[in-house]
Amino acid sequence: MLEKLRKIASAIKRLSDDKIDDSLLYAQVMSMDGYDEQFLISAFDYLMEHEKQAKAFMVRSDNLKRAWLDKIMFRGTNN
């Protein structure tokens, strides 16, 4: 039982220690067609400051990435 708890704790720590790969995030954001380069840079900067949203962005399909970008385009990146 104690060993299982240690494994769970270790897995949780690894998840929380995972850092965003800046280059991969940049490539994914900048590869989105149909958006102004300045807007995409602003979206990238926002994601770099909001790690949870960046992680979510990186695993989404392109359609869901576009939906997220459209949402922040119309609301601004302060949401």
C-alpha positions as CSV (number, residue, x, y, z in Angstrom):
1,M,0.0,0.0,0.0
2,L,2.8,2.4,0.9
3,E,4.6,1.7,-2.3
4,K,1.5,2.4,-4.3
5,L,1.1,5.8,-2.6
6,R,4.7,6.6,-3.3
7,K,4.2,5.8,-7.0
8,I,1.1,8.0,-7.1
9,A,2.9,10.8,-5.4
10,S,5.8,10.4,-7.8
11,A,3.5,10.5,-10.8
12,I,1.8,13.6,-9.5
13,K,5.1,15.3,-9.0
14,R,6.3,14.5,-12.5
15,L,3.1,15.9,-13.9
16,S,3.5,19.1,-12.0
17,D,7.2,19.4,-12.9
18,D,6.5,19.0,-16.6
19,K,7.6,22.2,-18.3
20,I,6.2,23.6,-21.5
21,D,8.5,23.1,-24.5
22,D,8.7,26.7,-25.6
23,S,9.9,25.8,-29.1
24,L,7.1,23.3,-29.7
25,L,4.4,25.7,-28.3
26,Y,5.8,28.4,-30.6
27,A,5.7,26.2,-33.6
28,Q,2.1,25.0,-32.9
29,V,0.8,28.6,-32.3
30,M,2.6,30.0,-35.4
31,S,1.5,27.2,-37.6
32,M,-2.2,28.2,-37.3
33,D,-3.3,29.5,-40.7
34,G,-5.6,32.5,-41.0
35,Y,-4.3,34.7,-38.2
36,D,-2.1,37.8,-38.3
37,E,1.5,37.1,-37.1
38,Q,1.2,39.8,-34.4
39,F,-2.0,38.2,-33.0
40,L,-0.3,34.8,-32.9
41,I,2.7,36.2,-31.1
42,S,0.3,37.8,-28.5
43,A,-1.4,34.4,-28.1
44,F,2.0,32.7,-27.7
45,D,3.0,35.3,-25.0
46,Y,-0.3,34.7,-23.2
47,L,0.2,31.0,-23.2
48,M,3.7,31.3,-21.9
49,E,2.3,33.1,-18.9
50,H,-0.6,30.6,-18.4
51,E,0.9,27.2,-18.2
52,K,-2.3,25.2,-17.8
53,Q,-3.8,26.8,-20.9
54,A,-0.6,26.2,-22.8
55,K,-0.6,22.5,-21.9
56,A,-4.3,22.3,-23.0
57,F,-3.6,24.1,-26.2
58,M,-0.8,21.8,-27.1
59,V,-3.0,18.6,-27.0
60,R,-6.0,20.1,-28.8
61,S,-6.8,19.3,-32.4
62,D,-6.3,22.1,-34.9
63,N,-10.0,22.8,-34.9
64,L,-10.1,23.3,-31.2
65,K,-7.0,25.4,-31.3
66,R,-8.7,27.7,-33.8
67,A,-11.8,27.9,-31.6
68,W,-9.6,29.0,-28.7
69,L,-7.7,31.5,-30.8
70,D,-11.0,32.9,-32.1
71,K,-12.3,33.2,-28.5
72,I,-9.3,35.2,-27.4
73,M,-9.3,37.3,-30.6
74,F,-12.8,38.6,-29.9
75,R,-12.5,38.8,-26.1
76,G,-8.8,39.9,-25.8
77,T,-6.1,37.9,-24.0
78,N,-7.0,39.2,-20.6
79,N,-9.6,36.5,-20.0
